[in-house]
């Protein structure tokens, strides 16, 4: 049976087996993706699919790839990145060192975009660091390799691409080691795990839209608490924090929020 009650039991089993809690996500969306995989293998219940996940690690990888959102590109919405760069330049005048966090980094295009931005700004890699996290351990391994199709680099000028990427024999491009070393990757559950504190900026774009309202509110509050006063939160184009001032975030323009300086 693929009813809602059976799915919730499946979700609880997944939490215990794979340390992945689906409760904060929009359940109908999660169920639709899982049901697709179940039908793909000709099953008519969640227990049979659980047995498959138990005995075949490759199917666990497929599960994470299907259930999590890993579509991104370098410098997505370039005009917003230019504004983000200006905010960071302003912050650097009063912040001699800091960390910028890519939350829900997927295959790595976003944190490497930050690293390239910092390199272009001649920011010290010792003083200004990039943290990148994602729930999916498989996609983090992809990110660490830093190999991308040409279409992922559509927003990068050829002169910049040639400085920070090595073209491979198969036509793909690999991020050079100098940029890779700026980024620290780690696995993290945004809803359950603690965050680093006193962050200079956080980017979480097109991730929160998949969460239930309660989970969204919890996450935005955690982001606000993790930022230093004056720190920047850079969100996706369809995302808006309706109670932003209540949690200490001032909307400064679409896509951007700033932690109010009188909030600790």
N, C-alpha and C positions, 0 to 999 in steps of 0.2 A: 504493500500500500504506500502511495506517495501523498498521504494526507498531511495536514499541518502538525498534528500531534506526533506522528512518526518522524517528521522532519526535526522537530524540537528535540526528540530523543537522539536522533542522529547528530545534531549539533552539539549536544552534551557529550556524546562519545568522541567527537572530533576534538573538543576542548581537552579531554583527558588524554587522548592518544597523540595528538599533534600539537598540543599547546596553542590552539588557535580558537579564540572565543568569537563566535559570530553574533553574539547577543546584541552588540552595539550597532550592527549593520542593519540596513533595511532588509528584513527577513524575506519578504517576497522576492527581492532581487537575488538574495543568496540561494533561496530554494529553487528558483528558476534555473540558475546556473548548475546547481548540483543535479537537478532532475535531467538536464541535458546530458550530463555524463552518465547517469544511470541508464537512460534509454540508449545511449551509444553502445553500451555493453549488453543490452538486451535484458537488463534486470527489471523487476517490477516492485522492488522494495529496497529500503536503505541498508538492511542487514547484509545483503549479498554484496553491495558496493563496499561496505565497511570491511568485509573479508578480503576483497580485492586489494583495498588500500593496505591492509595488514601484511599481505604476502608479497606485494610488488612495489618497491620504493619508487619506481618510475611513474606509477600511477599516482603516488603522493605528489610528485612534481607536477604532473598534469593537473591535479586537483588545485594546487596553489596557483598555477598559471591561469586556470579558468576562473577561480573565485576572487582573485585580487586584480587590481587595475594597474596595468604596467605600460600604458600608452603615453609616450612623452617625446619630446625632442629638445635639442639645445636651444636656449634662449627663446622659449615659447612666448609669444607676444612681445616681440623685440622692443616696442615703444615702452612697455611697462618695465622691461629690464633697464632701459636707459634711466627711467625715473628711480628705480631701485638703486642703481649705481650712484645717482646724485644723493639719495638719502644716506647711503653708506659713506660717501665722501664727507658729508656733513658730520656724521657720527664719529668718523675717524679723527676729526679735529679735537674732540674732547675724550675720545676713547683710544688710548695708546695700544690696547690689545683687546681682542674679543673673538667670539666664535659665532659663525653663521650656520644655522642648522637647516638642512633639507629634510623635512619630516614626510615620510612616504616617498622615498627617493626613487622607487622603481628601479629601472635599469641603469640609472646613474647620470642621465643627461643633465638633470638639474644641478646636482652638486658639482659636476665638472664645469658647468656653465659658471657657477659661482667662483670656482677656482681660476678659471680663465679670466673672469672679470677682475679678480684680485691681482692676478699676474699682470694684466694690462694696466692696472692702477699702481703697479710697483709696490704693492703692500707686502710687508715682510711675512714670509710663511711661518716664522717663529711666533710672531705677534698676532697674526690674523689667521684663524684656522677654520676649516670646513668640516662639519659633522653631518653624516648622512645615515639615515635609518630607514628600515622597511621591515614589515612583518614576514615577508616571503624569503626564506633562506636561499632558495634557488635563484631568484632574481638578483639577490645581493652578490652571488658568485658571478653572474653576468656583468654586474656593475663594476666589480673589482677588475675584471679583464679589460674593460673600457674599449670594446670593439663595436663599431656602429656602421650601419648602412649609410650611404651618401644622403639618402632622404632625411635622415635624422639631423644632418648638418645644414639643412636648407637655409637657416637663418644666420649662418656664419660666413663672413666674407672670406674669399679664397686666401687672401694674404694672412688672415688670422688662422684659418684652417691649417695652412702650411707651417705655421709656427708651432702649433700645439697638437698636431696629429701626424701620425705616420701612415702613409698609404700602404696597404697590404696587397699581396699578389692577387687576391681574389676581388680586389676593388673596394673592399671595406676600409675603414679608417680606425686607427687605434690611438687613444689618448697617450701622449708621451709621459714618461715617468715623472718628469718635473711637476706636471699637473696632478698626476695620480697621488704623489706624495703629500699634496696639500689636503687630501680628503681622507677622513677616517670613517669607515663603514661599520655599522653594527645592526644586529637584529633587534627590533623593538616593537612591542605592542603599544600603540598610542593610547589606547583606552586603559590598559592595565599597568603599564610600567612607569616608574618615576622619570621625570625629565631633569636634564641639567639645568642649572640656574644661572642667572645673570648673563643671558645670551644677548648678543648684539642684534641679531635678527633671526627670524624664523620664516621659512618658506613652507607652506603647506597648501598646495594648489591642486584642485580637482580631486581631492581625497575625501574631504569632509562631506561632500554631497551624497556619499553612499551610506552615511550614518543616520540613525534615527535621531529625532530632535533632542532627546535627553542626552544622548552620546555627544552630539554636536556641542551642546552647552557645556558639558563637562570638559570636552577637549579645548574649547576656546578659553575657558577659565584656566586650564592647566598651561596653555600657551602664554596667557597674560602673566601668570605667576612666574613662568620661566624666563621672561624677558627682563632685561635691566630697564630702569626708568629711561624713557626716550628710545627704547628699542623698537624695531620695526617688525610687524607681521605682514607678510606678503601672501595673499590668498588668491584663489582662482576667480575667473571672471563672472561666474554665476553664484558666487558665495558672498553672503552678507551677514554680519553679526548685528542682530537687531538690538541687543542689550549691551552693546560694546562699552559704553561709559560706565555701566553698572559694574563691570568686571575690570575696569581700569584701562580700557583701550579707546583711544580717540580716533575716529575715522578722519583721515586727512585727505583722501580722495579715493575713487573706486580702486579696488585691489589692495589698498594699504591702510594699516592701522598703526598707531603709535602708542606705546605705553605711556600713560600720563605720569609726569615726573613726581607728582605728590602721592603716588601709589607705590608701596614697597613690595 
